[in-house]
Amino acid sequence: MKIACILVFAILAIVKMASLAAAQNLPSGPNMKEFDGSVAIAPPITPIILPDKPMPQNPKVFDKKFIAVMGTLAGSEVMRFTPHKLVLDNEYAAGAPWVTHVPDNKNLIGKYGAIFAAEMLLTYELKKPHSWLPGDKYIRKFWWAYPAVMTAINIKNGVKSIRTQAPADAECPPEYAQYCQ
């Protein structure tokens, strides 16, 4: 504690000496006023000049198109996630040896939510203008390509999970005999 007090005192003393040295080296002029031996600087008054036309604003990234595209991607993520979870639940309940446990809903929602958040951030960064990036105009034109491709992949995986069937050589339980043909 004693060292901290000494350091603070030393820093304050250095700042005070630097400000006094800077004040002594200033030239005197009409903007200088002297009070009791200390020097105070009055800033010159300059009028504020407003531009004739308003400054260009950055284009909106979160517009209707962005919300629609990301909503479609979120729907396809749900279509992939839900049937896959139901297939795992049914296979585990049927005693399938390749399903040792069913993941908890909270863990899956957290994992897939983080993936969707990363996809949304990526799409946001693709759509946002970047002055330092060469070819940014072309990248921003095709910001929707990644979500469109991922939507198609998620729908394909969801349909594949929906069409999951039991193996052909598996026994059919008597209560499901009408469906096993």
C-alpha positions in Angstrom: 0.0 0.0 0.0 2.9 2.3 0.9 4.5 1.7 -2.6 1.2 2.5 -4.4 1.0 5.8 -2.5 4.6 6.7 -3.4 3.9 5.9 -7.1 0.8 8.0 -7.2 2.6 10.9 -5.6 5.5 10.6 -8.0 3.2 10.5 -11.0 1.3 13.6 -9.8 4.5 15.4 -9.1 5.8 14.7 -12.6 2.5 15.8 -14.2 2.6 19.0 -12.2 6.2 19.8 -13.2 5.5 19.0 -16.9 2.5 21.3 -16.9 4.4 24.2 -15.3 7.3 23.7 -17.7 4.9 23.8 -20.6 3.2 26.9 -19.3 6.5 28.8 -19.0 7.4 28.0 -22.6 4.2 29.4 -24.1 4.4 32.7 -25.9 2.4 35.5 -24.6 -0.3 36.9 -26.9 -3.9 38.2 -27.0 -5.3 34.8 -25.9 -3.1 34.7 -22.7 -4.4 35.9 -19.4 -2.4 36.1 -16.2 -3.9 35.5 -12.8 -1.8 35.6 -9.6 1.3 34.4 -11.4 -0.3 31.4 -13.0 -1.0 31.2 -16.7 -4.4 30.3 -18.2 -5.0 29.9 -21.9 -8.3 31.0 -23.4 -9.1 29.0 -26.5 -9.7 31.1 -29.6 -13.4 31.2 -30.6 -13.9 29.8 -34.1 -17.3 29.5 -35.7 -18.6 26.0 -36.4 -18.9 25.4 -40.1 -21.6 22.9 -41.1 -21.3 21.0 -44.4 -23.7 21.9 -47.1 -24.9 18.3 -47.7 -25.4 15.7 -45.0 -22.6 13.2 -44.5 -23.2 9.8 -46.2 -24.5 7.3 -43.7 -23.4 3.7 -43.6 -25.8 1.3 -45.3 -28.1 -0.6 -43.0 -27.0 -4.2 -42.5 -30.1 -5.4 -40.5 -32.7 -4.8 -43.1 -35.7 -6.8 -44.3 -33.6 -9.0 -46.6 -31.1 -9.8 -43.8 -33.8 -10.8 -41.4 -35.6 -12.9 -44.0 -32.5 -14.8 -45.0 -31.4 -15.4 -41.5 -34.9 -16.4 -40.5 -34.9 -19.0 -43.3 -31.5 -20.2 -42.1 -32.8 -20.5 -38.5 -35.9 -22.5 -39.8 -33.7 -24.9 -41.7 -31.4 -25.3 -38.6 -34.5 -26.2 -36.6 -35.6 -28.6 -39.4 -32.2 -30.3 -39.1 -32.0 -30.3 -35.4 -35.5 -31.6 -34.4 -35.8 -34.7 -36.5 -32.2 -35.7 -35.7 -33.0 -35.4 -32.0 -36.2 -37.4 -32.4 -34.4 -40.2 -34.3 -31.8 -40.4 -31.5 -34.6 -40.5 -28.9 -36.4 -43.3 -30.7 -33.3 -45.3 -31.4 -32.2 -45.1 -27.8 -35.7 -46.1 -26.6 -35.6 -49.1 -29.0 -32.2 -50.2 -27.5 -30.0 -49.5 -30.5 -26.5 -50.4 -29.6 -24.9 -47.5 -31.5 -26.8 -44.9 -29.4 -25.2 -45.0 -25.9 -26.9 -41.9 -24.6 -29.2 -39.1 -25.8 -27.8 -35.6 -25.5 -29.5 -33.2 -23.1 -31.7 -30.6 -24.8 -30.0 -27.7 -23.0 -26.6 -28.8 -24.3 -27.8 -29.2 -27.9 -29.6 -25.8 -27.8 -26.5 -24.1 -26.5 -24.3 -25.8 -29.1 -26.5 -25.1 -32.1 -27.4 -21.7 -30.8 -23.7 -20.8 -30.7 -23.2 -22.2 -34.3 -26.2 -20.1 -35.5 -24.8 -17.0 -33.7 -21.4 -17.5 -35.5 -23.2 -17.9 -38.8 -25.2 -14.7 -38.2 -22.0 -12.8 -37.3 -20.3 -14.1 -40.4 -23.2 -13.0 -42.6 -23.3 -9.6 -40.9 -19.6 -9.1 -41.6 -20.0 -10.2 -45.2 -22.8 -7.7 -45.7 -21.1 -4.8 -43.8 -18.9 -2.5 -45.9 -15.1 -2.7 -45.3 -12.9 0.0 -46.7 -9.7 -2.0 -46.2 -10.8 -5.1 -48.0 -10.1 -5.2 -51.8 -13.1 -6.5 -53.8 -15.4 -5.6 -51.0 -18.1 -4.5 -53.4 -18.3 -8.0 -54.9 -18.2 -9.7 -51.5 -21.1 -7.6 -50.3 -23.2 -8.4 -53.4 -23.1 -12.1 -52.5 -23.5 -11.9 -48.7 -26.5 -14.2 -49.0 -24.6 -17.1 -50.6 -23.4 -18.6 -47.4 -26.8 -18.7 -45.7 -28.4 -20.0 -48.9 -26.0 -22.9 -49.1 -26.3 -23.7 -45.4 -30.1 -23.6 -45.7 -30.0 -26.2 -48.5 -27.6 -28.4 -46.6 -29.7 -28.2 -43.4 -32.9 -29.0 -45.3 -31.2 -32.0 -46.9 -30.0 -33.3 -43.6 -33.4 -32.7 -42.0 -35.2 -34.7 -44.7 -32.6 -37.4 -44.4 -33.3 -37.7 -40.7 -37.1 -37.7 -41.3 -36.7 -40.6 -43.8 -34.7 -42.7 -41.4 -35.9 -46.3 -41.4 -35.0 -49.4 -39.4 -32.5 -51.8 -41.0 -34.1 -54.2 -43.5 -33.1 -57.3 -41.5 -34.4 -56.0 -38.2 -37.3 -57.6 -36.4 -40.5 -55.6 -36.5 -42.2 -55.3 -33.1 -45.8 -56.6 -33.2 -47.4 -53.2 -32.4 -45.7 -51.8 -35.5 -46.4 -54.6 -37.9 -48.6 -52.5 -40.1 -45.7 -50.1 -40.8 -43.0 -52.7 -41.4 -43.7 -53.9 -44.9 
